[in-house]
Amino acid sequence: MAGPGGRAHTAMWVPGPSVREAASMYGTAVAVFLVILVAALQGSAPAESPFPYRIPLDPEGALELAWNVSYAQETVHFQLLVRGLRAGVLFGMSDRGELEDADLVVLWTDGDNAYFGDAWSDQKGQIHLDSQQDYQLLQAERTPDGLSLLFKRPFSTCDPQDYLIEDGTVHLVYGILERPFSSLEAINTSLLQTGLQRVQLLKPNVSTPALPSDLRTMEIRAPDVLVPGQETTYWCYITELPEGFPRHHIVMYEPIVTQGNEALVHHMEVFQCAPGFESFPQFSGPCDSKMKPDRLNYCRHVLAAWALGAKAFYYPEEAGLAFGGAGSSRFLRLEVHYHNPLKIQGRRDSSGIRLYYTATLRPFDAGIMELGLVYTPVMAIPPRETAFVLTGYCTDKCTQRALPPRGIRIFASQLHTHLTGRKVVTVLARDGQERQVVNRDDHYSPHFQEIRMLKKVVSVYPGDVLITSCTYNTGDRKLATVGGFSILEEMCVNYVHYYPQTQLELCKSAVDPGFLQKFFHLVNRFNNEEVCTCPQASVPEQFASVPWNPFTRDVLRALYDFAPVSVHCNKSSAVRFPGEWDLQPLPEITSRLQEPTPRCPASPDQRPAGPTVVRIGGGKG
């Protein structure tokens, strides 16, 4: 095992004949696979970057993860760089970033030998060797400041102890071993220095569009921010376009992260302010500061969004996002989320986003449309729920009224909830049948939001229905959580990026308020008039007084499942399209998409029966 100086321990343990034979066979298989791997990676990425995606795992920069995705093999190849290695490291995945019930791979030493093994942790954090070794070590090599581990794992293993790698957010977990352990089972995660990092592992394999010859750049960055020494900070900064800045198309953007702050800058967004205001006050400070001008709340039109692990974002060759010119605000708001769990003091940062734009306008303007639920307290989640679902509809009547005959093409999506959101999915339905998932995240985190390119462009035509469902966990709350703008209230939104741009900017729904009042009246019949249904009582007050029991929970769930809705089929001016939009029936869906079934590897390649004895190669340095 390599120590802090990069020197590997001499392997003293001599395996028995049967284990030696198995190790030899496995070593041969690894050597052969390395040749195949190099060839495969060279074909899917530039030679200088066989691992195109890279993130720091821990805030100190001791662990760095890089990876590549092979959709042909349905396998992820990982490279884990460990700086200043002590006695070992564990890495893996879990449902929400817990170290309990996690799917792990562990590198450890007993003092004489180093081992690499596929493992899992139980509900108490105790680590166990997995009977099915699906993480496969390909190479262990010394580096000038530590160790490089190259290993792979299939998306799906059909091992009940393994995490299913799928589209959407993945919660990565890690731990650092400070001392040798006599066996893997002697390790408990509760005694380790641990942490988590969120990424989208399965990046879409889309080609990079050609860029125009007159490409120009603009950097939107907050200058010389003194990062607060607290775990979480959202920093807001207002800037403006030059006076008379004409109409352009944004065709690409990428992050600018101050060197050394890669582990601090968690995500960033650029918003355009509302065009109805002639000016916005200058501001650079925490977004929750009492000094922040209220007018900054009108800067909410997303131009760009980046999160840790994401690379440059490209618009399709035929479309660009318009900014500048008549009817467009010159004012922009940059929001940077700093994640500083070590509460580092005195760190300066000037991170931001670089926009690439062109004066040669493309054939289509790209647009952003909001799908999901209206921001209203009539949509609520009872307390102590672990998986309560709310659904918003963009109805066939709205798409028939607002979309062009040739439809629109959705190419990217940004999902959004507040703190209790756990899953989000948008499905396209046509003629009463669910046809296609637009975007889905079964491990969604409100702390990790980015605009994601879709693997396949989704075509939406007049008469189609877009159904957005969010699953919430309010297990730690004592009162109902209502919909609204506050971070302690909830949202259910999918910001879809599409072209050609239409007048339709918002296509959402909420339960009819009159039917909700019938719910409160029904609760009163069975609970001694505990809920005030008088006109002066607000909906949040009414929900706060509901006695939550199995009956009231089931009735509210049933109400949301069948009651008519109020549809917001809105133009960018916030005015609804002409038509009757209240008391609309829910779309009738007669056929639903089946949940995807994990596909087991057809013929698992040769795996070791137990942990691999690690022989560390002599890398550079």
C-alpha positions, 0 to 999 in steps of 0.5 A: 500500500502506498504511504504518504511518500508514494512507497508501496508496502512489500506484499508478504502474504503467500496465497495457497495454490488454489487462490494463487491460481485464481489470482494469476487467471484474474491478473491475466484477464486484467492485463487483456482487459486493459488493452481493450479498455484503452482502445475503447476509451480512445475511440470514445474520447480525445486521446489526452482525456480518456476520462472526460468527467472529473470532480473533487470528492472531498473538500480538502482535495485528497480524493479526486474522481474521474470517469467515462461511460460506455453505453455499448458495454453498459459500464462505467470506468472510474479513476480514483486519485488518492493524495497522501494515502494513509491506510486505505479508502472506500468509495461507493453509492447509496440512495441519498448519500448515507454510509449505511446500506451503501454499495461500496468498493474498499481498498484496505490493508491489514498491515502486511498486504493491500486488498481491493474488494466489492463490499456493502454496508448494513444499517449499522454501517458495518462493512461486509464483503460482497459475494458477487465482486462487481467492482473490478480492479484494472490497475493500481499505480503510484503517482507523485503524490499518492495512488491512482486506482482504475476500476469498472462496474456495470450499470446493473449487476442484479446483485441485491447489495448493489446500487443500480446506476441509472439516469439522474443524480447519483449520491457518491460516498467516500471514507478515508481509512486512518489505520490498518484493519485485520479484516474488511468486517472490522471496518465500520463507517461510523468510525471513519472520516466520510462524506458525499458528493452528488453527480450525474454519472451517466452523461448523455452521449451527444455530439458537439455541435459546430460553432459559428465563426463570429463567436464572442464570449462574455464572462459573468462572474462575481469579482473577489468574493470573500467566501463566508466561513459557513457550510452553505452560502448562496451568493448573488451578484448583479451585472448588466449588458452594455448600453444598446447591446443588440440581439444575439444568440447564446450558443454555448456556455461553460463554468469558470471556477477559480483555481483552488476552489473546485471543491467549494463551488457547488453550482452556479446559475445566471438569470436575466431580470424582468424587462419591466424595470428600467434599472436594478440596483448593484449588489454583491452579497449573500442571497439571503442578506437583509441588505439584498434589494427586493427587486432582485427577486424579479431576476428569475429567467434562467440563461445558464445553469451549471453544477459540479461535474457538468461540462460545457452546455451546447445548444443545437446547431439550429437554435440559440437562446436570445438575449439583448435587444428590444424587449430584453432586460440588460440586467443579469443576476449570477447566483453561486452556491458555495459548499464549505463543510470545513468552514474555511476562512479567508478564501477568495473566489471569482467564479462564474459562467462564460457565455459564448454568443453570436450576432449571426442569429440561428434559424430558431430561438430557443425557449424555456417553458415551465411545466408542473405545479402552480406556486400555490398553497392549495397543493400540499404535502401532509407531515410525516410522509415519506413518499407523497406524490403531487402531479401537475399537468400541461393539458392537451387543451393548452398544447392544442391552443398554444403550440405550432402545428409542427410542434416543438423539440425539447432538448434539455431539462432542469428539474426543481423542487425545494427541500422535501423533493426526492423524485421528479419525472415528466412524461409525454402522453398522446391519445391517452397513452404515455409515450415517452419519459422527458426527464426522470430523476429517481434520486433527485436532490434539491441541493444538486440542480443543473440543466441536463441535455436529454439523450434523445430530443422529445417532440411535442405536438398540439394535443399532447399532454405533459405530466410532471410528478414530484415525490416528497419526504416530509418525515421530519415536519410537524405541519403540512408543507404547502406550495409557494415561493419560500424555501420551506414551502414546496415547488414541482417544476420542470424547466424544459429547453426547446425550440422553436420558441412560442408564446407559451411560457408556463403550462401548469396546473393546481387543484381547483380551490373550490374542491379543496374547500370540500375537503376541509368541510369533509374533515370537519364532519369527522373531526368536530369542526377543527378546521376553520372554513370561514372566508377569512381563514387562509389555505395555509392556516386551514392545512395547519389545523387539519388533524393528520390521520390515515383518513385525512391523508387518504382523502387528500391523496384521493382529492388530488387524484380525481378533482378538476384542476385550474390550468395556467396556460400562460404567455410570457406576459403572465396572461393566459391564452384565451379559453376556459381554464378553470374546473378542467378535468384531469387528462384521461390516461388509459395506458402507462409506461412500464417501469424500466426493468434492470438488465443483468449482464448477459455473460459476466466476465471473469470475476475474482471470488474474493478481494484482490491482493493489490500489487501497486505498479511504479508510476511516474515520480 
